[in-house]
C-alpha cells in the first residue's frame, strides 16, 4: 500500500473524524473520566479542526492510501511557561492512524513531514500527546527519538 502525506483539506475532515472517533472510543475504555465524550462531538471536532486548516504557525496533514485517509496530524504553536528555556514549541495533540500497524508507514510519514514543517517555521521542539495505554503509538514515538516528558493523572471529584 502506497501512502502519500499531504496538507489536510476540508474535504478530508470526514475521514479524519472517523479515525479520531475510533481512537477516542479506545481511550475511553481505559480512562472513562478524562476521555468521556459529549453528545455531538464528531461534528464539533470537525468544526474545530476546520478552524486550524490554513491557520498561521499550524501544521495540518493527512496520510492517504488510495484516496482513503489512513492517518492525520494536527499541530500548532503552544505557549511555554517562562520558567523553561525550551524555545518555540509546537504541540501535536491530534495525531492518529487508522490501525496500529500503520504507525510504521503513515505515522512515520506524518511525523517526518511535521518535523520538517515545524523546523522551517522556527520551532525548536515538538510535544506529542498520546494516551497512556496506546502502546503502539507510545512505542512508535520512543522509536522515533521522542522522550516521555510528563504524565497526567486524573480522578473525578
C-alpha positions as CSV (number, residue, x, y, z in Angstrom):
1,X,0.0,0.0,0.0
2,X,1.4,3.3,-1.1
3,X,0.9,6.2,1.4
4,X,1.0,9.8,0.5
5,X,1.3,12.6,3.1
6,X,-0.2,15.9,2.2
7,X,-1.9,19.1,3.5
8,X,-5.3,18.4,5.1
9,X,-8.2,19.9,3.2
10,X,-11.8,20.5,4.4
11,X,-13.0,17.5,2.3
12,X,-10.6,15.3,4.3
13,X,-12.2,16.0,7.7
14,X,-14.9,13.3,7.4
15,X,-12.1,10.7,7.2
16,X,-10.1,12.4,9.9
17,X,-13.0,12.5,12.4
18,X,-13.8,8.8,11.7
19,X,-10.3,7.8,12.8
20,X,-10.4,10.3,15.7
21,X,-13.7,8.9,17.0
22,X,-12.4,5.3,16.9
23,X,-9.3,6.3,18.9
24,X,-11.4,8.2,21.4
25,X,-13.5,5.1,21.9
26,X,-10.3,3.1,22.6
27,X,-9.1,5.7,25.0
28,X,-12.4,5.9,26.9
29,X,-12.4,2.2,27.5
30,X,-9.4,2.5,29.8
31,X,-9.8,6.1,31.1
32,X,-13.6,6.9,31.0
33,X,-13.3,10.1,33.1
34,X,-10.8,12.1,31.1
35,X,-11.8,10.8,27.7
36,X,-15.5,10.9,28.3
37,X,-17.2,12.3,25.2
38,X,-20.1,14.7,24.8
39,X,-23.0,14.1,22.5
40,X,-22.4,15.5,19.0
41,X,-18.7,15.6,19.5
42,X,-17.9,14.3,16.0
43,X,-19.4,17.4,14.4
44,X,-17.8,19.7,17.0
45,X,-14.5,18.0,16.3
46,X,-14.8,18.6,12.5
47,X,-15.8,22.2,13.1
48,X,-12.8,22.8,15.4
49,X,-10.3,21.1,13.1
50,X,-11.6,23.1,10.2
51,X,-10.6,26.3,12.0
52,X,-7.0,25.1,12.1
53,X,-6.8,24.5,8.3
54,X,-4.5,27.2,6.9
55,X,-4.0,28.9,10.3
56,X,-0.7,30.6,10.9
57,X,2.0,28.5,12.5
58,X,-0.2,25.4,12.3
59,X,0.5,22.1,10.5
60,X,-2.4,20.0,9.4
61,X,-1.6,16.8,7.5
62,X,-3.2,13.7,6.3
63,X,-1.8,10.3,5.2
64,X,-3.8,8.8,2.3
65,X,-3.8,5.4,0.7
66,X,-5.8,5.0,-2.5
67,X,-7.7,8.2,-1.7
68,X,-8.7,6.9,1.8
69,X,-7.5,8.8,4.9
70,X,-5.4,6.4,7.0
71,X,-3.9,8.9,9.4
72,X,-3.6,12.6,10.3
73,X,-1.6,15.0,12.3
74,X,-2.6,18.5,13.6
75,X,-0.1,20.6,15.5
76,X,0.1,24.2,16.4
77,X,2.1,26.7,18.5
78,X,2.0,26.1,22.2
79,X,2.9,28.7,24.8
80,X,5.7,27.6,27.1
81,X,6.0,28.8,30.7
82,X,8.6,31.4,31.2
83,X,10.5,29.2,33.7
84,X,11.6,26.9,30.9
85,X,14.1,27.6,28.1
86,X,12.6,25.3,25.5
87,X,12.2,27.8,22.8
88,X,9.2,28.0,20.4
89,X,7.2,24.8,20.9
90,X,4.6,23.1,18.7
91,X,2.0,20.8,20.3
92,X,0.8,17.9,18.3
93,X,-2.4,16.9,20.1
94,X,-4.4,15.3,17.3
95,X,-2.2,12.6,15.7
96,X,-3.6,9.2,15.0
97,X,-3.6,6.4,12.4
98,X,-6.5,4.1,11.5
99,X,-4.8,0.9,12.9
100,X,-1.7,0.2,14.9
101,X,0.3,-1.4,12.1
102,X,0.1,2.0,10.2
103,X,2.4,3.8,12.6
104,X,5.4,2.4,10.8
105,X,4.3,3.9,7.4
106,X,1.5,6.6,7.7
107,X,2.6,7.6,11.2
108,X,6.3,7.9,10.2
109,X,5.5,9.9,7.1
110,X,3.3,12.3,9.0
111,X,5.8,12.8,11.8
112,X,8.7,13.4,9.3
113,X,6.7,15.9,7.4
114,X,5.5,17.7,10.5
115,X,9.1,17.9,11.9
116,X,10.3,19.4,8.7
117,X,7.5,22.0,8.5
118,X,7.7,23.0,12.2
119,X,11.5,23.4,11.9
120,X,11.0,25.6,8.8
121,X,8.6,27.7,10.9
122,X,11.3,28.3,13.5
123,X,10.1,25.9,16.2
124,X,12.7,24.3,18.5
125,X,10.7,21.4,19.8
126,X,7.5,19.4,19.4
127,X,5.4,17.9,22.2
128,X,3.2,15.0,21.1
129,X,0.2,13.9,23.1
130,X,-0.6,10.2,23.4
131,X,-3.0,8.2,25.5
132,X,-1.0,6.3,28.2
133,X,-2.2,2.8,27.1
134,X,-1.9,3.5,23.3
135,X,1.0,1.1,23.3
136,X,1.6,1.1,19.5
137,X,1.8,4.9,19.5
138,X,4.0,5.1,22.6
139,X,6.5,2.6,21.2
140,X,6.4,4.4,17.8
141,X,7.2,7.7,19.5
142,X,10.1,6.3,21.5
143,X,11.4,4.6,18.4
144,X,11.4,7.9,16.6
145,X,13.5,9.6,19.3
146,X,10.8,11.3,21.3
147,X,11.2,11.1,25.1
148,X,8.5,10.8,27.7
149,X,8.5,14.2,29.4
150,X,5.4,14.1,31.7
151,X,2.3,12.1,32.7
152,X,-1.1,13.4,33.7
153,X,-3.1,11.6,36.4
154,X,-6.9,12.2,36.8
155,X,-9.7,11.3,39.2
156,X,-13.3,12.5,39.4
157,X,-14.2,15.0,42.2
